[in-house]
Amino acid sequence: MNTSTAAALLALALLAPDAGAGETRYHQHIRKAKGSSGAVRPVAATCFGGPGVEEFIAAGIAADGSVVVVGNAWGPAFPHVDGLSVIGTDRHTGAPPYERDGKKLNAASPDCSAFVVRYAPGLGAIRGAVRMGWGNASASHATIAPDGTVYLSGRCTEAFRAALGTKAEVVPPPDGKGKGADLYLAALPPSGGGPAWAKIFEKAEEASNAAERHVGCPPGVRAIRRGDGALVLVAHGRLYALDLGTQRLREIAPTRGGVLHAVGPDGSAYLGGDENSRTNKEPWRKPFLYKVDRAGQVAWEVWRWNAKLVGSDAKKLESDSSVRHVGFQPGGTMVVAGWSDGGNSVFSRQPTDLDAEVKYGGFIDSLWGAGVGTFSRLMRLEGDPPRLLDGTIWCAFLTDKNKPNSAAIDTMAVLEDGRVAIGGGTSFALVETPDAWAKAFPEGTGGACLAIFSADLKDLLFSTVLPAAERRVAVACSGTRLVLACRAKAPEGGDGLKPLLVKPLQDKVAGEWDGYVVLAETKAKADDPATAPGAPAVR
C-alpha cells in the first residue's frame, strides 16, 4: 500500500454518520466511538503460506523489535524459507491434503505440523523458521519471551519424542490415570534450530481438554513466565513451576479446574473458565476464577455460585457464562474478559455478592433486547477478593433495529499505558471507529476484528474489521506496538475480499488459507499533526 492510497483510505474511514431518522443503537455507538484520529495504524501486514493450508495461532514482539509468530500447517508442502529447520523426520514425503476422507481441519490431524517464523523488526524480512516434521507435533499455545524464546505446546506423537531423544523428559500422570494423546512443552531458542529442552506430558490430553474446551481452545500446556523467570504451567490437573535454569518441574498444587489465564505481579496464578451445572430449571455453564499464591494456597475464588441459587426466581441469572481471559494494568488492576450467551449473567453482580448489582459505565453499558447469542464483557477488578469496579459490554448491533448481536473475544492484551486490546470476531454489525482500517458504515459488516479500549473501558479508541481474516485472532503487545495473527482466506471469485496488506513480503493468499500477521503502532507520532496527542477526531 503506497502513501497516497493509505491516506485516501484513512480519509474515507474518518467519515462518520450524522444522527437522523431511523437511527438505532448501531448508529448511536458508531457516533459515540471516539477513535484514535489515525494514531492506531498498520506498520506492516503480510501473508505467509504456500499452496497448502497455514494458520497463525500466536504471536509476540521480542525486546529487539523482532516479531515471532507461531502456527500450524497441513501440507502437502511447506512454504519455502531460506534456512528452514525441521524437527524430526517427516512421516512421509508430503502429507496428504487436509480434509481427506471428510476429516475436519484441526490441530488433532496426524498431518498437522507446528511451525515458528521469525520476522525482522517491521516485518521487513524473515530471519528464520522452524517446523515440526509432518505427523510429529501440532501447536495449541505459545508464549514468546522478551529474548525471543518460544515456549511452544500442543499435541505430539511418538515420532516427536524419538526426534528429541535425551532433550525430552517424559512426565507421566502422577496418579497413573492419564488418557488421550501426549502433550508437549518445548523451548525454541531465538538462534533457531531444534528445542533446547522439552517436557512430554504423557497421556495428558483428556485432562487438558476438559478445561480448554470450555474456553474454545485445543488441548495444550499453557505456560506463562513469572517475575522471577520461572514458567508457571498446568498439566495433569496440577499447577507446576518450571525452573528455566535447571528445567526442574515442581508441583505447586492440584487445580480446581479451569485453564491458566495469567500470572499476577506477585507471582500468583489465576485459573478459571466454566463448568457444567444445573439450575432449578436448566443446564447452566457456571463461571469461576480463583487465585493460587506461590505457596499453593487458594487465596480466593469468585463467581462459582450455587447453581440452584442462581436459577431461583429471586435471581434469574442463568445465562451461561465463562471467564475467558485475565490481564493486569499498570498498578495491578485486574482486567477480566468474560463470555455469556445472554444478558442475565452473574457478571452483572459483584463477584462475591449476588445481591449487589453493578451498572456498567463502559462504552456499551447494557445488553437490553438481546436474545440468545455470544456476548462478551470486559471487567476491571481490584482487591483480595476482587471487587468489580466497572466494565463494558462488547457486542455487535443490528443496523435496522435496536438489538444486540454476537461478539466474541479470542485474545486480550493490556498495553503499557493500561489500554485494553482484543482480537476476535462479531456477527453483523461491528461497531467501528472513524479511523477503522476497512470502512463498513453504513451497510455494516461483521467478521474477524481488532479493537482497543481506553484503560477505564469507557471509550472505544479503535475498532476495525479485518477483511478476509478468520478467527482465531491472536493479539500481543510490547511498548506501544501491537501484533495480531490469524489466518486469511483466499478470495472466492472476482469480488472476494482481500486481506489488508502493507509493505507485504507476500502480497496474496497463496493457498486456500495462509497465515496472516499485522504489526501496528498504537500511539500518535509527535511530529505528525494528524495523529499528535490532542488532535481532534474527524467526525
N, C-alpha and C positions, 0 to 999 in steps of 0.2 A: 504494500500500500504506500503510494507516494504521499508527499506532504500535502499537496492540493486536494487529493482525494480524501485524506483523513480530515482535513479542515472542512470540506464540504459535508462529509458525513456527520461531523460534530455539530455543524451549524443546523443541519436538519434535525438532529436529535435534541437540540436545545429548545426547539419549538414546543410549547406546551398549550394545552387546551384552555379555552375560556369557559367559564360557567355558562350554562344555557339550559334550555328546555330539555327534559328527559335525562337530566344528569342523575347518575347512580353513584353508589359508593365507590365504584371503579374510578369514575371521573373525579370524585372528591379526593380520593387518595392520590391520584395522579397529580392533582394540583397541590396537594399537601407535601408531596415528595420533594425534599429540599435539593437533593443532588449535590455534586461537588464542584460545579462550574468547570468541569473538564479536568479537574485535578486527578481523578482516577482514570488512568489511560493505559492502553496496552503498549508495552515497550517492544514486545516481540510475541509472535504467535505462529506456531508451525505444526505440521502433521509429522508423524513418524510411522512408517509402515511399508509393506510390500503387497504383493498380490494376495496374501493370506489375510488373516484377521489378527489385529493387535489392539490392545486397550491399555490405558494407564490407570492404575488404581491408587497411586500415592505419589507425592512429590515433596520436595523440600529445597530450601535455599541454604547453602553452606556459608560459612563465615567469609570465605573469599569471594562470594557472589555467584559461584557456580550453581547450576540448577541440576538437581538429581531427580529423575523420575523412575518409577517402578511400574511394571506392568506384566501382562500375560500375552502370550502369542499362541496361536493354534496351528500355524503352519499352512501349507506343507513346507514352506521355506521361510527363512528369517531375513529381514531387510539387510542389505549389505552395509556393514560398518567396518571401516579400517581398524584392524587390531582387535576384532571381536574375540572375547574369551568364551569358551564353552566349558561348563562344569558338568562332567560326566560324559558318558557315551550315548549318542542318540539311539533310541530303541530300534529305529530303522532309518534308512537314508532320508526319508521325508515323511513326516506324519501325515496320515490321511486328512483330507479337509474336514473341518468341523461339521457337525450336524449330519455326519454319515449315519445311515440307518435311522434317521429321525432323532438322533440324540441332541439334547439341548446344549447350546453353547454355555458352558460354565467351568469354573475352576476345578471341578472334580473330573473333568475329561482326562483320560490317560495320555492324551496327546498335548495337554496344556504345558507350556514352558514359561516359567518366570524369567523376567529379564530386568536389567537395570541399564539406563542410559544416562551418561554424564555429559551435560552441556557446559560450555564456557559461559561466563557471565554475559547476560544479554541474549542468550540462546544463539549466539553467532556461529558456533561450531560445536561438533560433537567431539569430546575429548576421549571418550572410550565407552565401551559397552560390554556387558557380560550376560550370558543367558544360561539357563539350565538345559541339559540335553533333553530332547523330546522324551516324555514319559518319566522324567526324574522328579520334578517338583513344580508346584504352582505357587503363585503369590496371593495372599489374602490381606496381609497387613505389613506395613513398613514404617520404621522410624528413621529419619535422617538426622544424624548428629551434626553439630557445627563443623567438625573436621571433614565431613562428607562420608563418614562411615554409614553404611546402610545396615540396619538390623531388620532382616527380612524373615517373614514367616508365611507358612501355608502348609498344604499337604505335601507329603513326599512318599517315595516308593523305595523298595529295596535297592534299586539302581542308584539312587541318590546316596544312600548310606554306604554302598560299596565304593562310589566315586570318591567320597571324602576320607575313607579309611580311618586312620587314627585321629584325624581332626574332628571327628564326630563322637560325642559322648551320648550314649543311649540312656534315657531317663525312663525307666519303666513306671507304670502306675503304682503308687505306694501301697494301695490295697490289693493289687493284683487283679483288679476287675475292669480294666480298660476295655473299650470297644471301639471299633472303627479303624480308620486309617491312622498312620503315624503323622504327627505334625512336627515341624522343624522350626528352629530359630537359628539363623546364621548371621555372622558379621562379615560383611563385604567391605574391605578397606578401600579408601579413595584411590589407592595406587592401582586398583584393578586386579584382575585375576580371580582365583578362587577364594572361598571363605577363609578367614583367619582361624575361625573356630565355628562349631555348630553344636547345638543340642537337639537330639531327636527324641521327642516325647512319644513313647511307644503307645499305640492304641489310644490316643488322646482325642480323636476326632469327635466322638459322640458327646463327651463331656463338654467340649468347646461349643459344639453345635447347639446343645441345649440352651446355652446363653446367647450365642451370636445370632441365631435365627430370629430371636425376639427383637433384635435391633437391625435386622435386614442385612447382616454381613455373613460371609462364609466362615467356616471354622479356621482358626489360626491361633497363634500365641501372640497376643498383644504385648508389646514391651515398650516401656516409657522410661526415659532417663530421669534419675533422681538428682537432686542438687549435688550430692557427693560423687556423682559419676556412675553409680551403680544402675543397673537396669531392674525395674520392677515389672513383674510379669505374672500372668495367671496360666496355669496348666494343670491338668488332672484335678480340677476343682480346688486348687490350692494357690495361695499367693506366695510368690517367691521374690527374693532379691538375688541378683546375679552380680558378683564382683567382676568387673571387667579386667582387672589385673590378673587375677588367678583363675577366672572362669568358674569359680566355685559357686554352686547353687545352694542357697539357704532358704528353707521354708519359713515364712513369716507366720502364716495362719491358714486354716481351711477357710474357704469363702462361704458366703451365704447366698451364692448365686450371682448372676449378673456378669457383665463384662468390665474390664478395667478401663475406665473412662479417662482418668487423669491421675497425676501425682502432684500434690499441692506444694506450695512453697516450703512447708515444714517437713516434707518427705512422706506425708501420709498418702495413702492410696484411696481413691474414690471409685467405688464399684456400683453399678446399677443397671437397670433395664426394666423388665417387667416379667410377670409370671402369670400363669393361668389360674384363675379362681372363679368363684361363682357367687353372685349376689343372691338376694331372695328370689329374683325373677329370671336371671340370665347369666351366661358366662361373662366374666369380666377380666380384662387384662390389667393386672394390678401393678402400678409403677412402684419403684423403690430406688433409693440411693443411700449408701452408707459409707462411712469414713473409717478406715483402719489405720491406726497410728503405726509408727515404726516398730513398736514392741509387739504388734499383732493384736492389739485390743481394739474392739469396735467402739469408737468414740460416740457415735450416734447413728441412727437410722431414721429416715423420714419417708413419708408417703405410703408406707406399707400398711395401709389401713385394713381393718377387718372388713371383708367384702360385704357381709350382711349389713353392717352399719352404713356403708357407702350406698348400698342399694335401697335403703329404707325410705319410706315415704317422707321422712323428715329431711333427708339429704338429697337423694336423687342425683348422684354424681357418678353415674355408672358408665360414662363414656370411656371406652378402652383408652388406656394411657400408658406412656413409656418414657423413661429417661434415656435420651439418645446420645447426648454429648455434654461434657463438662470442661470448662476452661477457667482461667483466672486473669483478672485485670490487675494492672499495677496497684499495689496497695492491698491486694488479697481478696477483693470482692469476687465471689464465685459466679460464673455465668453457666446456666444450665439450659440446654436445648431439650424441649420435650415434644412428644407427639401425642395426639389424641384423635379419635375417629369422630368426635363431635364436640359441642360446646360445653357439655355438662361434665367437666373434668375436675378431678381433685386438685389440679394445678391452679384452679381459681380460688383455692383456700390456702391459708398458711400451712406449711409442711407439717407442723406439729399441732394444728388446731383446726379441725373440720368446721368449727363454728365461726371461724374468723375469715370472712370473705375478703378477697383482695381485688380491688378495682385497678385494672391495668391502666397505666398512664402513658404507655409507649405509643409508637407510630400507629399501630392498629389496636384499638382498645377493647374490642369485643368480637364475638362470633355470632351475634344475633342473626337469626334467619338461616343458620347453617343446617343442612341435612347431614346424613352420614357421609363422611369423606376422610381425607387425610389432612390434618391441620397441625401446624407447628407453633411452638411458643419459645421465646427467649426470656429467661428469667434471671434477675440479679438477686443474689442472696448473700447475707453476712451473718456471722456468729456461729457459735457451737452450743447447741444445734442451730442450724441455719434458719434465718427468718427472711421471708420473701419481701424484698424492698419494692420491686416494681417489675414490669415486664411488658412485652409486646406480643401480640398475635402475629403469626406470619401465614398469610393465606392469599389466594387469588380472589378476584371478584368477577362475576358475570358482568358483561358490559351493558346488558339491556334490562337488568333487574337487580334489586338490592339483595343479592345472595352471595355469600362467600363460596369459594371453590377451593379445591385441594392445593396444598403446597407442602413439600417435604424438604427436610434439611438432611443432606447426606453427610456433610462435614462442617466443622466450625473452627475458626481460628481467631484468636484475640491479638490485635495489633499492639505495638509497643505503647501507644497512647490510649489504649482501652477500647478503641473501636472494635466492633464485632463483625467479622466477615463470615458469610455462609455460602456454601455451594450446594445445589440441589436441583429441584425442578418443581414446576407448577402446572396445573391444568389451566385452561382458558379462564381469565386472562391475567397475566403477570402485571403487578404494579411496577412500572418502570420509572426511573428518574429522567429529568430533562436531558441529561448527558449520557443516556444509555448508548452502548456501542452499536446496537441494532434497534432501529426505531420500529415500534409495533403500534403505537397510537395512530389513528383512533380505532382501528379494527380490533386491536388486541390480539395477543397470542400467548401461548404457554410453552413449556419445554424446559430444557436444562437452563440454569440461570446462576448468576453471581449477584450477591447483594452485600452491602456494607451498612451497618447501623452505627449511629453515634454511641459513645460509651454509655450514656444513660438510656439508650434504646428508644429515645423519643423521636429521633429524626432518621429518615431513610436517606443516607448520604449517597448511595449509588445502588442501582438495580438495572440489570440488563439480561435479556435472553441471550443465549449462546447458540446462534444458528448452526444447525447440523450436528451439534454436540448432543451426546446422550449420557444419561446418568449411568454410573455414579460419578458425581463431580467432587473431586478432592481439592481442598484448599489448604495452603500453608503460608506462613509469612515470616519475614525476617526484616527488622527495621521498618521502613515504610513500603517495602516491596512485598508483593503477593504473587504466588504462583498457583495456578489451577490446572488440573489434569483430569482427563476423562477419555472418552473415545468419540470420534466423529464418523458419521455415516456418509458414504458416497452419495452424491446427488442421484435422484431417480428421475430420469427424463430431463428434458431441456430446461424445465422450470424448477428443478430441485434446489433446495437450499445448499449453500456452500459455507464452510466454516470461515469465521473471521481470521484472516492471515495478515501478519505484519512482519515484514522482513523475514519471510519463511525460509528455512533450509529445504523444506519440501512443500511445494505450493499446491498440492492437491491430495485428496484421499486416494491412495493407490490401490486399495483393495475394497472389500465391502465395508470394513471398519478399519480405522487407523487410530493409533494413539494421537492425542491432541493435547498440546500444552500451551498455556498463555502466561507470560510474565508481565505483571502490571505494576506501575507506580501508583501509590495511593495518596501522595502528598503533593501539594501545589509547589510549583517552581517559583522561587522568589523573583527571578528575572523575567517571568512571563506574566504580563498584565492580565491575561485571560484566566490564569489559574493561581494568581497570587493570593495569599491569605486576605480575606475580606472582600474579594471581588464579588460583585452581586451576581446572583443566579439569573440567567436569562429565562424568563417565564413566558 
